[in-house]
Amino acid sequence: MTPAGSWPLRDVNVTTTDQTATTTHTPGWAIVLVILFIWFFLLSLLFLLARESRVRGYIAVHIQAGAYSYTEQVPVASEGARADVMNRVLFAQSLIGRARVGQ
């Protein structure tokens, strides 16, 4: 069931387009620690090697049934959220596969 309508499960195709981007950067806490401890230890420069990853964007979930289609853009803000959306789509695809075998 979608806002565009509802169709029998065996007639539906679900696809995804991952439109997220992952960036890495030096976190603020590492820069602060380097500034605080640079006068005491030159090893504090190793704090600059710390990295954090950020995931931003969305995953487009496209549902098609015959001549009708619906696309939902699901916002993603972490790697876990990306995996969750993909797992939900895989579950829906497995349900569709089971419905088609049961015909």
PEQUIJO-V157661 format. One record per pair of residues at least 24 apart in sequence whose C-alpha atoms are under 10 Angstrom apart, sorted by sequence separation. I is the first residue (numbers start at 1). J is the second residue. D is the distance in whole Angstrom. If there is no record, write none. Layout:
# PEQUIJO-V157661
i->I j->J d->D
i->I j->J d->D
This chain:
# PEQUIJO-V157661
i->25 j->49 d->10
i->26 j->50 d->6
i->27 j->51 d->6
i->54 j->78 d->7
i->55 j->79 d->6
i->58 j->82 d->8
i->61 j->85 d->9
i->25 j->50 d->8
i->26 j->51 d->5
i->27 j->52 d->6
i->53 j->78 d->9
i->54 j->79 d->8
i->55 j->80 d->10
i->57 j->82 d->10
i->60 j->85 d->10
i->61 j->86 d->9
i->24 j->50 d->10
i->25 j->51 d->6
i->26 j->52 d->6
i->27 j->53 d->9
i->53 j->79 d->9
i->55 j->81 d->9
i->56 j->82 d->10
i->59 j->85 d->8
i->24 j->51 d->6
i->25 j->52 d->6
i->26 j->53 d->9
i->55 j->82 d->9
i->58 j->85 d->10
i->59 j->86 d->9
i->23 j->51 d->10
i->24 j->52 d->5
i->25 j->53 d->7
i->61 j->89 d->8
i->23 j->52 d->8
i->24 j->53 d->4
i->25 j->54 d->8
i->23 j->53 d->6
i->24 j->54 d->6
i->22 j->53 d->7
i->23 j->54 d->5
i->24 j->55 d->9
i->22 j->54 d->5
i->23 j->55 d->7
i->21 j->54 d->8
i->22 j->55 d->4
i->23 j->56 d->8
i->21 j->55 d->6
i->22 j->56 d->7
i->20 j->55 d->7
i->21 j->56 d->6
i->22 j->57 d->9
i->20 j->56 d->5
i->21 j->57 d->6
i->19 j->56 d->9
i->20 j->57 d->4
i->21 j->58 d->9
i->19 j->57 d->6
i->20 j->58 d->5
i->18 j->57 d->9
i->19 j->58 d->5
i->20 j->59 d->7
i->18 j->58 d->7
i->19 j->59 d->5
i->20 j->60 d->10
i->17 j->58 d->9
i->18 j->59 d->5
i->19 j->60 d->7
i->17 j->59 d->6
i->18 j->60 d->7
i->16 j->59 d->7
i->17 j->60 d->5
i->18 j->61 d->9
i->16 j->60 d->6
i->17 j->61 d->7
i->15 j->60 d->8
i->16 j->61 d->5
i->17 j->62 d->8
i->15 j->61 d->6
i->16 j->62 d->6
i->14 j->61 d->7
i->15 j->62 d->5
i->16 j->63 d->9
i->14 j->62 d->6
i->15 j->63 d->7
i->13 j->62 d->8
i->14 j->63 d->5
i->15 j->64 d->9
i->13 j->63 d->6
i->14 j->64 d->7
i->12 j->63 d->7
i->13 j->64 d->5
i->14 j->65 d->9
i->12 j->64 d->6
i->13 j->65 d->6
i->11 j->64 d->8
i->12 j->65 d->5
i->13 j->66 d->9
i->11 j->65 d->6
i->12 j->66 d->8
i->19 j->73 d->9
i->10 j->65 d->9
i->11 j->66 d->7
i->14 j->69 d->10
i->16 j->71 d->9
i->18 j->73 d->10
i->19 j->74 d->10
i->20 j->75 d->9
i->21 j->76 d->10
i->22 j->77 d->10
i->9 j->65 d->9
i->12 j->68 d->10
i->13 j->69 d->9
i->14 j->70 d->10
i->15 j->71 d->10
i->16 j->72 d->10
i->17 j->73 d->9
i->18 j->74 d->10
i->19 j->75 d->10
i->20 j->76 d->7
i->21 j->77 d->10
i->22 j->78 d->9
i->7 j->64 d->10
i->8 j->65 d->9
i->12 j->69 d->9
i->14 j->71 d->10
i->16 j->73 d->10
i->19 j->76 d->9
i->20 j->77 d->9
i->22 j->79 d->9
i->7 j->65 d->7
i->18 j->76 d->10
i->20 j->78 d->10
i->4 j->63 d->10
i->6 j->65 d->9
i->7 j->66 d->9
i->20 j->79 d->10
i->5 j->65 d->10
i->2 j->63 d->9
i->7 j->68 d->9
i->1 j->63 d->10
i->6 j->68 d->10
i->20 j->82 d->8
i->5 j->68 d->8
i->4 j->68 d->8
i->5 j->69 d->9
i->18 j->82 d->9
i->4 j->69 d->7
i->5 j->70 d->9
i->4 j->70 d->6
i->2 j->69 d->9
i->3 j->70 d->8
i->4 j->71 d->9
i->18 j->85 d->10
i->2 j->70 d->7
i->3 j->71 d->10
i->18 j->86 d->9
i->2 j->71 d->9
i->3 j->72 d->10
i->16 j->85 d->9
i->17 j->86 d->10
i->2 j->72 d->9
i->16 j->86 d->8
i->16 j->89 d->8
i->15 j->89 d->8
i->16 j->90 d->10
i->14 j->89 d->7
i->15 j->90 d->9
i->14 j->90 d->9
i->14 j->92 d->8
i->15 j->93 d->9
i->13 j->92 d->10
i->14 j->93 d->7
i->12 j->92 d->10
i->13 j->93 d->8
i->12 j->93 d->9
i->14 j->96 d->9
i->9 j->92 d->9
i->13 j->96 d->8
i->9 j->93 d->10
i->12 j->96 d->7
i->13 j->97 d->10
i->10 j->95 d->9
i->11 j->96 d->8
i->12 j->97 d->10
i->9 j->95 d->8
i->10 j->96 d->6
i->9 j->96 d->6
i->10 j->97 d->7
i->12 j->99 d->10
i->8 j->96 d->9
i->9 j->97 d->9
i->10 j->98 d->8
i->11 j->99 d->9
i->12 j->100 d->10
i->9 j->98 d->9
i->10 j->99 d->5
i->11 j->100 d->8
i->9 j->99 d->6
i->10 j->100 d->5
i->8 j->99 d->9
i->9 j->100 d->8
i->10 j->101 d->9
i->10 j->102 d->9
i->10 j->103 d->8
